[in-house]
Amino acid sequence: MGGNVAEEGQVRRLVLFGTKGVVMRCRDFTAEALGDWGWIPAEDAEGRERAEDVLLLVSEVVTNACLHADGPEELVLRHRDDHLRVEVSDASPEHPKRRRPRAPSLPGGHGLMVLDRLAGAWGSEPRGRGKVVWLEIARPGHPR
């Protein structure tokens, strides 16, 4: 049997179907969790920026699942010791691939650049017949 809440942290899951309105549903779900976990309202500008980063990162990984994997199947948020792990699972076995460098002024193709810039760490791993794309981010004042 699993450990206690102090060992595992807190976990929230949102099962998803289709792509209609899914990005906003995931952002709202994440914002509610951040509020419950004390990330928002933030105490200072750095905290507000980090919470906005989390919402942007969720939007990016969910949008990528919509564009490249027929939509996400589940969003999982794992909160522990002021660190957040976001996991988005989908049915595609194809892992994210960086495209050739693009000019920042051109539309599209910047999702992985956003992950590189804002997440402390990110990656993907096989899960079932598909994969999960994950990212980790620390609250301000904690190591990234």
Salt bridges, closest charged atoms under 4 A:
ASP36 OD2 - ARG12 NH2 2.73
GLU73 OE2 - ARG129 NH2 3.14
GLU74 OE2 - ARG13 NH1 3.64
ASP81 OD2 - ARG80 NE 3.65
ASP82 OD1 - ARG139 NH1 2.81
ASP82 OD2 - HIS142 NE2 3.08
GLU87 OE2 - ARG78 NE 3.00
GLU87 OE2 - ARG85 NE 2.70
GLU87 OE1 - ARG127 NH1 3.68
ASP90 OD1 - LYS131 NZ 2.86
GLU94 OE1 - LYS97 NZ 2.91
ASP116 OD1 - ARG98 NH2 2.66
GLU125 OE2 - ARG127 NH2 3.70
GLU136 OE2 - ARG85 NH1 2.89
